[in-house]
Amino acid sequence: KAHFTPDEVSAGDYLVLSTSIVNDWDEDWKDMRVTVMIYELGVKISGKEFSLDSGEQHNQNLFVPLPGDTEPGQYLAEITVGNSKVHETAYREVTVI
Protein backbone atom coordinates (compact mmCIF):
# COMPACT_ATOMS: atom_id res chain seq x y z
CA LYS A 1 0.00 0.00 0.00
CA ALA A 2 1.17 3.52 -0.71
CA HIS A 3 -0.47 6.91 -0.27
CA PHE A 4 0.49 10.58 -0.08
CA THR A 5 -0.51 13.12 2.56
CA PRO A 6 -1.75 15.76 2.32
CA ASP A 7 -4.13 15.26 -0.62
CA GLU A 8 -3.14 18.63 -2.09
CA VAL A 9 0.18 20.42 -1.70
CA SER A 10 1.66 23.79 -2.64
CA ALA A 11 4.84 24.28 -4.63
CA GLY A 12 7.88 24.24 -2.35
CA ASP A 13 6.16 22.08 0.30
CA TYR A 14 6.66 18.43 1.21
CA LEU A 15 4.49 15.40 0.62
CA VAL A 16 4.72 12.39 2.91
CA LEU A 17 4.63 9.03 1.14
CA SER A 18 3.45 6.35 3.56
CA THR A 19 4.10 2.77 2.50
CA SER A 20 3.21 -0.61 3.96
CA ILE A 21 4.95 -3.58 2.37
CA VAL A 22 3.97 -7.17 3.16
CA ASN A 23 6.12 -10.15 2.16
CA ASP A 24 3.59 -12.86 1.36
CA TRP A 25 6.13 -14.97 -0.54
CA ASP A 26 7.85 -18.09 0.78
CA GLU A 27 11.29 -16.47 0.78
CA ASP A 28 13.00 -13.67 2.66
CA TRP A 29 13.75 -10.40 0.86
CA LYS A 30 17.08 -8.62 1.37
CA ASP A 31 18.31 -5.18 0.29
CA MET A 32 14.81 -3.81 -0.37
CA ARG A 33 14.30 -0.10 -1.04
CA VAL A 34 11.32 2.21 -1.64
CA THR A 35 11.77 4.85 -4.36
CA VAL A 36 9.38 7.57 -5.51
CA MET A 37 9.86 9.44 -8.78
CA ILE A 38 7.87 12.33 -10.24
CA TYR A 39 9.47 12.54 -13.67
CA GLU A 40 7.83 15.81 -14.74
CA LEU A 41 9.31 17.58 -11.72
CA GLY A 42 12.71 15.88 -11.69
CA VAL A 43 12.03 14.46 -8.21
CA LYS A 44 13.59 11.16 -7.07
CA ILE A 45 13.72 10.11 -3.42
CA SER A 46 14.77 6.71 -2.03
CA GLY A 47 14.37 5.34 1.47
CA LYS A 48 16.83 3.30 3.50
CA GLU A 49 17.46 -0.33 2.59
CA PHE A 50 15.63 -2.95 4.63
CA SER A 51 15.14 -6.71 4.81
CA LEU A 52 11.77 -8.37 5.01
CA ASP A 53 11.35 -11.98 6.10
CA SER A 54 8.55 -14.13 4.74
CA GLY A 55 5.22 -13.19 6.37
CA GLU A 56 6.51 -9.89 7.79
CA GLN A 57 5.39 -6.31 7.17
CA HIS A 58 7.50 -3.14 6.85
CA ASN A 59 6.20 0.44 7.09
CA GLN A 60 8.21 3.35 5.78
CA ASN A 61 7.57 7.08 5.30
CA LEU A 62 9.42 9.20 2.76
CA PHE A 63 9.42 12.99 2.75
CA VAL A 64 9.13 14.18 -0.84
CA PRO A 65 10.05 17.83 -1.52
CA LEU A 66 8.36 19.64 -4.40
CA PRO A 67 10.32 22.31 -6.28
CA GLY A 68 9.30 25.88 -5.46
CA ASP A 69 8.55 26.64 -9.11
CA THR A 70 6.10 23.74 -9.59
CA GLU A 71 3.03 24.85 -11.55
CA PRO A 72 -0.43 23.92 -10.19
CA GLY A 73 -1.83 20.71 -11.66
CA GLN A 74 -1.80 16.93 -11.53
CA TYR A 75 1.48 14.99 -11.60
CA LEU A 76 2.04 11.24 -11.79
CA ALA A 77 4.30 9.68 -9.15
CA GLU A 78 5.89 6.27 -9.70
CA ILE A 79 6.46 4.34 -6.47
CA THR A 80 8.70 1.28 -6.62
CA VAL A 81 9.69 -1.16 -3.91
CA GLY A 82 12.19 -3.87 -4.64
CA ASN A 83 15.70 -5.16 -4.97
CA SER A 84 17.71 -6.81 -7.77
CA LYS A 85 15.38 -9.87 -7.85
CA VAL A 86 11.86 -8.63 -7.08
CA HIS A 87 10.04 -5.33 -7.51
CA GLU A 88 6.55 -3.90 -7.47
CA THR A 89 5.48 -0.57 -8.95
CA ALA A 90 2.43 1.57 -8.19
CA TYR A 91 1.31 4.96 -9.50
CA ARG A 92 -0.38 7.77 -7.60
CA GLU A 93 -1.48 11.25 -8.61
CA VAL A 94 -0.08 14.31 -6.84
CA THR A 95 -2.17 17.49 -6.84
CA VAL A 96 -0.29 20.78 -6.62
CA ILE A 97 -2.44 23.83 -5.86
Disulfide bonds with the S-S distance in Angstrom:
none
